[in-house]
Structures are given as structure tokens and as C-alpha cells.
Amino acid sequence: MIPNGTKHNELRQLVRSQLELLLESGNLQGAKSLLIPVQPVDIAEAIEGLPKATQLIAFRLLSKAEAIEVYEYLNKEVQQALIQEFKRQEVLDVVDKMSPDDRARMFDELPAKIVRRLLAQLSPKERQATAILLGYGEDTAGRIMTPEYISLRENLTVSQTLERIRNQANASEVVYYLYVKDNSRRLTGIVSLKDLVIAAPDTTLAEIMARDVVFVHTDTDQEEVARTIQRYDIVALPVVDSEERLVGVVTVDDVIDIIEQEATEDIYALGGVQSDGDSYFQTNLLTVARRRVVWLFVLLLTNTVTGAIISSHKALLEQAVVLTVFMPLLTGTGGNVGAQSSTVVIRGLNTDEIKNMGAGKVVFREAAAGVLLGLILGTVATVWAYLFQGDLAVAMSVGISLVAIALLASVAGSALPFVFRSFGLDPALMSAPFITTAVDVLGVLIYFSIARAILGL
Amino acid sequence: MIPNGTKHNELRQLVRSQLELLLESGNLQGAKSLLIPVQPVDIAEAIEGLPKATQLIAFRLLSKAEAIEVYEYLNKEVQQALIQEFKRQEVLDVVDKMSPDDRARMFDELPAKIVRRLLAQLSPKERQATAILLGYGEDTAGRIMTPEYISLRENLTVSQTLERIRNQANASEVVYYLYVKDNSRRLTGIVSLKDLVIAAPDTTLAEIMARDVVFVHTDTDQEEVARTIQRYDIVALPVVDSEERLVGVVTVDDVIDIIEQEATEDIYALGGVQSDGDSYFQTNLLTVARRRVVWLFVLLLTNTVTGAIISSHKALLEQAVVLTVFMPLLTGTGGNVGAQSSTVVIRGLNTDEIKNMGAGKVVFREAAAGVLLGLILGTVATVWAYLFQGDLAVAMSVGISLVAIALLASVAGSALPFVFRSFGLDPALMSAPFITTAVDVLGVLIYFSIARAILGL
């Protein structure tokens, strides 16, 4: 048994180091025994950690069934390297028996030349299944579903069903549910394995099946698929075509990865980093720089405008250079208030939490919070500025500006995500530069105008 | 059948508006028929949207089995309101039959007085189950597991097992797996329902069970539980006590919510908003302000230091007020470069993506990216500053400072998350204020020092 937590991680480390030692010393039998109680995902990780030359040797130690499972967990670099070195028969053995959705995902990332060669070598049935999946748009239910499932007629009894399942050639098609279809292949109900095993042997599927089936279409976006599985607490979601005929099933394990990937994309967007969905730490330095520099240039441009405003107020600053002391405080705090509002609203929009709440209500709420925060911080800042520089007029300017900037920032931060969403743009990606611009440019303008009025300059 | 996507949302809206109309006109039979094909989670949402006075009426329309399911999905305000208005017998009917993990979660959020009253009214078996769960630490596997599962001996045959399951009183205990225990109640293997239905009737559980069971302990953190389920693509994870006896099971639907909740916490922390794990849009304005003001005060303090540095350079600024024009550009860009580095590193740490990568390697990589970005942006900024203000010495100061600040920011942004994690602090929460401080304070110092040297002031 593989223990949990820290012990578990230690064991994984141990497997990795041991495997390399055993392979180096040529003890293949020992390496084989070492891997027997290890889970496929952990074996994949251990193989990824090996020197390139020994990866194929380690992979060949696995039984055929295990090799297929492990192969699905390997990262694309190792998958490709192994495919190049496989003999023709090995490729057939492994790739032909992968589940069609995992295979389609792998083909997505392989060079076109290799994909054509592999497709040609697959058995006709598997080739067709893969081609169909690859025909659906990226990030849709059609692309992530598996076309393998068991469908039955509703007049079968429970014992007939159990017998039929036992005689079925491919066990991988039984997952969590059986699907009931009518004569025109339309989905009419589902039977969970649980319902099947607790039902009396002579009841028919029609009596135990659930008729209120939640399903999606092949072109439904994968994020919507994930939200549906999450909302209804189900482990497998049927996918139907435009005529509502069952064509596949999306399972919960794929959905967990999608939810995490979408969250990472949100986090990256809020942090000003482009994400292409693939692993950051597998990409090279130039790609990293390219993904960040666009966003930094946008901000450089923003700062040009802010700089121009400061430049046009040089005469004011020459008369009262003390005003510059509080510039970072005002733009900094404004930026943070705006970031807080937009973070909450963007996350709420993306997790559907504020789907049923009007934009007006959200923005009003955030504006109220902004004024409240502005008053608290403005009071503190006024007192502090007075104690620090001993100039009441300057201190008043700072305090009043802070309230105005906090209001502006919270309204911009909460309203812009709605505006961008209504244009069909990702709020997480688009809002940040505009909020920064609004707060920086207008903040400096507000500060200088208020200071000019109060100082009488 | 409930259709997907937009159509589905429309239908949910329709149920909500129709339900209110039917209840207002006193058409209880119509309301009852309306709800029959609707999923429990959608019924719960519809009830939450009703005026307070009619929520209980709507709830009473449901069948007993349905009422329990719907009740589990209601938010805590409505759960509490209903409990207050229930008659004694109704409370027993609903709360006694909730699954123990959902009940424990609900009790966590109810006032202590109501919890004591409810515990006293529960049947002894359910009371004990709830008390045990409530005894485990918050956010641990023990608190989120359900103690209901089926465990069997390994010498049973498949047909004996099926028969036993059918005669079992409580069907809710059958989920996705059956657990096999030895004489000292230790977990020795698991049998999935799939393995059970495809196996020949006369095979024994010992022959078909998987012996390499992944499990966690009752005190394992819920995030570790979620990562384990995600890593091994399983739908239910056994939980054992310190003597490795099976005590409960965590299912995948709870885990999806945990992964999303943890992502929201990360996003909030990066955006400078405290999160208490509950729904933001259910909290009042003062709580909202309280959660944000702490972070804003930290930044106010930071800006005090920056302000003091600017103040101590007033003589320099009076001689060359043009330097103030580029202050927002330098601190702003520095802040963004730092935010990018820390976003990537924090997300990588929290999703385990960089678990096996040394801190040194990550920081070096980020420092290289920082220098690269600094050189690109510094060149652009130098040219722009020269064209804008016509002063080569100032333009050079800006460009050189930008390279130095980008390097500083990327090192601080990538190193601080590791530092905070090694002290057992949440990197997402702690890193941001320190990165901002370092970049603002040191950035201004670097800029003024370089400018002073180049301008010869």
C-alpha cells in the first residue's frame, strides 16, 4: 500500500532514485519488482526523471496493460521520444489501446508527420474514433469526451444487463453509468452502477433509470462542461450531437484538470502573464519573456501618459516639490483599491458566483466600499502627511485626493470587467491595463488639481 | 430532460419565476408538478430566490427523499431560517437523514445553541457519527469524509457480495467502491463497482480487489486530499485512522469544490483581499472593508518609507524636477515585473508544479528573465525619455535604473514565496506586500543614486 502525504512523497522519491540505480547496474529483474506496487502516474513520473537513454528500457519492463496506462500519464516530450524509438509493433500495442480521448489529446501535441504515420497504423475502428474526436473544435465537450460507453435498451432486466456486461469484450467501456437509448439512438435515461447493483435482479432498466438526465452538446465549451459536472455533483456527463443522439461521455477526472487550468489562466491574467495552457516550467526563457513583455509595454505606454501629465505640471512641482513625496502613496493605494475590486468581480464572474447579480448592484456595492476605504485611509494619510511635512494645505490635498481616487478606482475596478465581458473579451485579461491607466492618469490629475486649488497656486 | 448551456440557464430562470407566481396564486399542485423534473441543486436555487415567507411553503412541497437532497444544497441563511420554522418532526426527518459529512459542515456554520438542540434530537447512531466528524480538525480529511461505506471480507464471492448489497438497509452507503478489511479492521483492498459487475459471479473479492490502495489519514490536510484524488484520477479516496483502520471516504465532488475554493483564496491573496472561504457576495459592506483595509494599511506604511526617501532627496528634485516625470514608470514597471515572477512561482508552488524543482534554479531562471525584460524595456524607455524630455543624462538614468529595478523585482518576486513557505506561511498572502515594499523603496533609491551619479548633482 502506498501511504499518504509526506511518507508518500518520500516513497515516490525513493522509487525514482532506486529505479535509476537498478537500471544502471543492469538489474532489470530488480527494477521490474520495484515497480509492481507503484501507481501508473508515479511510474510515469519516475520514468520522466530518468536519463533519456534509459527511459525506453524502463518502459519495456512494464506489462502491456500497465504500459498503456503509464504512457497516458507521460509528458509530451517523453511520449514523443518513446514513439520515435518504438518498433512498429510496440507503437501499435500501446497507441491502439489508449483510450480515444487521451489519444486525441496526445495527437494534438505531436508533430503532424508523426500523427499521420500513427493514424495509418491504428486499427480501422480506433482510427475512426480518433478522427471523429479530432474533428471537434478545441476546448469543446466533443474533444474531451470518450466515445466508449455502454448503451442498452430499457426493457432489459437487471440480471440480463449484468450478464451482458460480463460478456462485453472491452471492459474499459463500463465506467460509472450505463446509458439507455431509444430506437432512434436518442438518450432516454441513465442507470448508475450503484442503481444496478442494489436493484432486484428481475426489475427492468426502465424501472430504475433516471429520466432527468443532465447532458451537454459536442460543441459545449469545456469550461461549461466542468461547471455542469461541478454543479450537479456527477462523475460522468453524457455528450449528445445536434440530434440529441448520445456520442460520448466526459468523466470527472478530466474536469478537475480543466478547473485547475482555468484557475491558473485567471491567476496568470491577473498577474499580467500570458498563459498558453501548457506547463510554464517546460518553456524556454525567450517564450517566457515574450509572454510578459506585451503586458509590460502596455504599462510603459500608460506611464507615458502619466509622465506627460506630471511633465505639464512641472511649474507646480517646482513651487511645491513636497507634492512629489505623496505621489507614490496616491497612485499606489489607488491601484491597490482597483485591483481588489477587480479581483473579486472577475473571480465572481468566472465562477458564476455573480451570474444572477446585476452589474449595477455590484458596481454600486464596490463604489460604497471604495468611499468607505477612502475615508478611513484618507483620514490616516492626512494626519500622517501633516505630522511628516508640517504643511496642512498639502496634508488636506493628499487626504481629499485619496477619497476621490479610491472611489474612482473601485468603480473602474468593478465596472470594467462587466464592460469587457459584454464585448465577449476575457475580463481577467483586459481589465487590468485599463484600470491601471485610469487610476494612474486620472489619479495624478485629481491630485494636482486639488492641490492647486487648496494651495492657491 | 434538462438541456445544457444557455437553454439550461433559461429553464432555470423560468422555474424560478414560475414557482413564485404559482405559490403567490396558491396553486400548490401546479408548483409541485413544476418541480418534479428539476434537479435538486436547481430547486435549491429557486427556493433561495423566493421571498422569505414562501420558502417554507415551497420546501414542504417536496417528497421526503427530495427534501433531504435539496436541503443540503441550500445556503446557510435559508437552512437556518427553515430550521427555525420547522416543527420538531420535520427537523428530525430532514437533518437525521442528511449524509453525516454534509450535516457536519452545516453544524459548523449554525449557532451553537441550535446545534446543541439538533444534536439532542438526532437518532443515537447519527448523533455519534456527527460528533466524531466534528471532532476532527478543520480542513482535514476527517472533517470532509463521509463515514458511510460498505466493507466486506475478502473470501466473499461476487454473487454473495451482490446479494448482500441488495439486502443492505441504507443504499446511500454504496458509492463507487467496496472496501475489503481484515480481522483487525485494517484496509487490505478495494473493489470498484465496475470490477464487481464485470467479474464472473463465482470469483472471490480477494481475486478481483486492488491491493495497492492509495489512502490518506484523518488529519491529512484537505488540499493534500484534493491533490491525491486529482493525481490518481480516482473518484473516492479511503481515509484511515492512526492504526490504519478504515474510518471514512472522501468523494470527488467535495474535492472539486475544494480545488476551486483554494484557487479563489490564491486569487484573492494575490489581489490583496482576505478570504474567509465563504461567499463574498453574501457578506456585508463592513466585513468587506475590514478584509481589505489591513492590506491597504500595510501598503500605506510602505509608502511612508518611499515618501521619506523622496523627501530626503527634495534638494535633488528641486535641481532636476524632470526626474519626477519618470518615477511612476520606474516603480510601476518594477512592481509589474515582480508581480509576474511571484504569480508564476506562487501558482507553481500551490499546484505542486515546481515541487521537484529547486528554489535556486527557479530564482536564477526568473532573474535571467528579469534582466532580459529590463534590457528590452530599458532600451525603449531610454529612447522615449530622450525624445520626450531632450535630456540624454536623464534618459540614461531612467534606462539603467530600469534594468537594475527589473532584476531586483524578479529576484524578490521569485525568492520571497520560497522564503515564506519555508517559514510555514502562505506564500500567496505574505509575499505581495514585501515585494511591493522592496521594489518601491529600493527602486526609488536606485533611481536617485544613478541619476545623482550621471547628472553629477
Boltz contact constraints between the chains, C-beta under 6 A:
constraints:
  - contact:
      token1: [A, 1]
      token2: [B, 213]
      max_distance: 6.0
  - contact:
      token1: [A, 2]
      token2: [B, 214]
      max_distance: 6.0
  - contact:
      token1: [A, 4]
      token2: [B, 216]
      max_distance: 6.0
  - contact:
      token1: [A, 4]
      token2: [B, 217]
      max_distance: 6.0
  - contact:
      token1: [A, 4]
      token2: [B, 220]
      max_distance: 6.0
  - contact:
      token1: [A, 5]
      token2: [B, 220]
      max_distance: 6.0
  - contact:
      token1: [A, 5]
      token2: [B, 224]
      max_distance: 6.0
  - contact:
      token1: [A, 37]
      token2: [B, 212]
      max_distance: 6.0
  - contact:
      token1: [A, 39]
      token2: [B, 232]
      max_distance: 6.0
  - contact:
      token1: [A, 41]
      token2: [B, 231]
      max_distance: 6.0
  - contact:
      token1: [A, 162]
      token2: [B, 197]
      max_distance: 6.0
  - contact:
      token1: [A, 165]
      token2: [B, 197]
      max_distance: 6.0
  - contact:
      token1: [A, 165]
      token2: [B, 198]
      max_distance: 6.0
  - contact:
      token1: [A, 166]
      token2: [B, 198]
      max_distance: 6.0
  - contact:
      token1: [A, 171]
      token2: [B, 198]
      max_distance: 6.0
  - contact:
      token1: [A, 174]
      token2: [B, 194]
      max_distance: 6.0
  - contact:
      token1: [A, 193]
      token2: [B, 193]
      max_distance: 6.0
  - contact:
      token1: [A, 194]
      token2: [B, 174]
      max_distance: 6.0
  - contact:
      token1: [A, 197]
      token2: [B, 162]
      max_distance: 6.0
  - contact:
      token1: [A, 197]
      token2: [B, 165]
      max_distance: 6.0
  - contact:
      token1: [A, 198]
      token2: [B, 165]
      max_distance: 6.0
  - contact:
      token1: [A, 198]
      token2: [B, 166]
      max_distance: 6.0
  - contact:
      token1: [A, 198]
      token2: [B, 171]
      max_distance: 6.0
  - contact:
      token1: [A, 198]
      token2: [B, 174]
      max_distance: 6.0
  - contact:
      token1: [A, 212]
      token2: [B, 37]
      max_distance: 6.0
  - contact:
      token1: [A, 213]
      token2: [B, 1]
      max_distance: 6.0
  - contact:
      token1: [A, 214]
      token2: [B, 2]
      max_distance: 6.0
  - contact:
      token1: [A, 216]
      token2: [B, 4]
      max_distance: 6.0
  - contact:
      token1: [A, 217]
      token2: [B, 4]
      max_distance: 6.0
  - contact:
      token1: [A, 220]
      token2: [B, 4]
      max_distance: 6.0
  - contact:
      token1: [A, 220]
      token2: [B, 5]
      max_distance: 6.0
  - contact:
      token1: [A, 224]
      token2: [B, 5]
      max_distance: 6.0
  - contact:
      token1: [A, 230]
      token2: [B, 256]
      max_distance: 6.0
  - contact:
      token1: [A, 231]
      token2: [B, 41]
      max_distance: 6.0
  - contact:
      token1: [A, 232]
      token2: [B, 39]
      max_distance: 6.0
  - contact:
      token1: [A, 233]
      token2: [B, 253]
      max_distance: 6.0
  - contact:
      token1: [A, 235]
      token2: [B, 235]
      max_distance: 6.0
  - contact:
      token1: [A, 252]
      token2: [B, 252]
      max_distance: 6.0
  - contact:
      token1: [A, 253]
      token2: [B, 233]
      max_distance: 6.0
  - contact:
      token1: [A, 256]
      token2: [B, 230]
      max_distance: 6.0
  - contact:
      token1: [A, 259]
      token2: [B, 259]
      max_distance: 6.0
  - contact:
      token1: [A, 259]
      token2: [B, 260]
      max_distance: 6.0
  - contact:
      token1: [A, 260]
      token2: [B, 259]
      max_distance: 6.0
  - contact:
      token1: [A, 263]
      token2: [B, 263]
      max_distance: 6.0
  - contact:
      token1: [A, 264]
      token2: [B, 347]
      max_distance: 6.0
  - contact:
      token1: [A, 267]
      token2: [B, 267]
      max_distance: 6.0
  - contact:
      token1: [A, 267]
      token2: [B, 347]
      max_distance: 6.0
  - contact:
      token1: [A, 271]
      token2: [B, 339]
      max_distance: 6.0
  - contact:
      token1: [A, 271]
      token2: [B, 340]
      max_distance: 6.0
  - contact:
      token1: [A, 271]
      token2: [B, 343]
      max_distance: 6.0
  - contact:
      token1: [A, 272]
      token2: [B, 336]
      max_distance: 6.0
  - contact:
      token1: [A, 272]
      token2: [B, 340]
      max_distance: 6.0
  - contact:
      token1: [A, 273]
      token2: [B, 340]
      max_distance: 6.0
  - contact:
      token1: [A, 273]
      token2: [B, 343]
      max_distance: 6.0
  - contact:
      token1: [A, 280]
      token2: [B, 344]
      max_distance: 6.0
  - contact:
      token1: [A, 281]
      token2: [B, 354]
      max_distance: 6.0
  - contact:
      token1: [A, 285]
      token2: [B, 368]
      max_distance: 6.0
  - contact:
      token1: [A, 288]
      token2: [B, 369]
      max_distance: 6.0
  - contact:
      token1: [A, 289]
      token2: [B, 369]
      max_distance: 6.0
  - contact:
      token1: [A, 289]
      token2: [B, 372]
      max_distance: 6.0
  - contact:
      token1: [A, 289]
      token2: [B, 373]
      max_distance: 6.0
  - contact:
      token1: [A, 292]
      token2: [B, 340]
      max_distance: 6.0
  - contact:
      token1: [A, 293]
      token2: [B, 376]
      max_distance: 6.0
  - contact:
      token1: [A, 296]
      token2: [B, 377]
      max_distance: 6.0
  - contact:
      token1: [A, 299]
      token2: [B, 336]
      max_distance: 6.0
  - contact:
      token1: [A, 303]
      token2: [B, 328]
      max_distance: 6.0
  - contact:
      token1: [A, 303]
      token2: [B, 329]
      max_distance: 6.0
  - contact:
      token1: [A, 303]
      token2: [B, 332]
      max_distance: 6.0
  - contact:
      token1: [A, 306]
      token2: [B, 328]
      max_distance: 6.0
  - contact:
      token1: [A, 307]
      token2: [B, 325]
      max_distance: 6.0
  - contact:
      token1: [A, 310]
      token2: [B, 324]
      max_distance: 6.0
  - contact:
      token1: [A, 310]
      token2: [B, 325]
      max_distance: 6.0
  - contact:
      token1: [A, 311]
      token2: [B, 325]
      max_distance: 6.0
  - contact:
      token1: [A, 314]
      token2: [B, 321]
      max_distance: 6.0
  - contact:
      token1: [A, 317]
      token2: [B, 321]
      max_distance: 6.0
  - contact:
      token1: [A, 318]
      token2: [B, 321]
      max_distance: 6.0
  - contact:
      token1: [A, 321]
      token2: [B, 314]
      max_distance: 6.0
  - contact:
      token1: [A, 321]
      token2: [B, 317]
      max_distance: 6.0
  - contact:
      token1: [A, 321]
      token2: [B, 318]
      max_distance: 6.0
  - contact:
      token1: [A, 324]
      token2: [B, 310]
      max_distance: 6.0
  - contact:
      token1: [A, 324]
      token2: [B, 317]
      max_distance: 6.0
  - contact:
      token1: [A, 324]
      token2: [B, 324]
      max_distance: 6.0
  - contact:
      token1: [A, 325]
      token2: [B, 307]
      max_distance: 6.0
  - contact:
      token1: [A, 325]
      token2: [B, 310]
      max_distance: 6.0
  - contact:
      token1: [A, 325]
      token2: [B, 311]
      max_distance: 6.0
  - contact:
      token1: [A, 328]
      token2: [B, 303]
      max_distance: 6.0
  - contact:
      token1: [A, 328]
      token2: [B, 306]
      max_distance: 6.0
  - contact:
      token1: [A, 329]
      token2: [B, 303]
      max_distance: 6.0
  - contact:
      token1: [A, 332]
      token2: [B, 303]
      max_distance: 6.0
  - contact:
      token1: [A, 336]
      token2: [B, 272]
      max_distance: 6.0
  - contact:
      token1: [A, 336]
      token2: [B, 299]
      max_distance: 6.0
  - contact:
      token1: [A, 339]
      token2: [B, 271]
      max_distance: 6.0
  - contact:
      token1: [A, 340]
      token2: [B, 271]
      max_distance: 6.0
  - contact:
      token1: [A, 340]
      token2: [B, 272]
      max_distance: 6.0
  - contact:
      token1: [A, 340]
      token2: [B, 273]
      max_distance: 6.0
  - contact:
      token1: [A, 340]
      token2: [B, 292]
      max_distance: 6.0
  - contact:
      token1: [A, 343]
      token2: [B, 271]
      max_distance: 6.0
  - contact:
      token1: [A, 343]
      token2: [B, 273]
      max_distance: 6.0
  - contact:
      token1: [A, 344]
      token2: [B, 273]
      max_distance: 6.0
  - contact:
      token1: [A, 344]
      token2: [B, 280]
      max_distance: 6.0
  - contact:
      token1: [A, 347]
      token2: [B, 264]
      max_distance: 6.0
  - contact:
      token1: [A, 347]
      token2: [B, 267]
      max_distance: 6.0
  - contact:
      token1: [A, 354]
      token2: [B, 281]
      max_distance: 6.0
  - contact:
      token1: [A, 368]
      token2: [B, 285]
      max_distance: 6.0
  - contact:
      token1: [A, 369]
      token2: [B, 288]
      max_distance: 6.0
  - contact:
      token1: [A, 369]
      token2: [B, 289]
      max_distance: 6.0
  - contact:
      token1: [A, 372]
      token2: [B, 289]
      max_distance: 6.0
  - contact:
      token1: [A, 373]
      token2: [B, 289]
      max_distance: 6.0
  - contact:
      token1: [A, 376]
      token2: [B, 293]
      max_distance: 6.0
  - contact:
      token1: [A, 377]
      token2: [B, 296]
      max_distance: 6.0
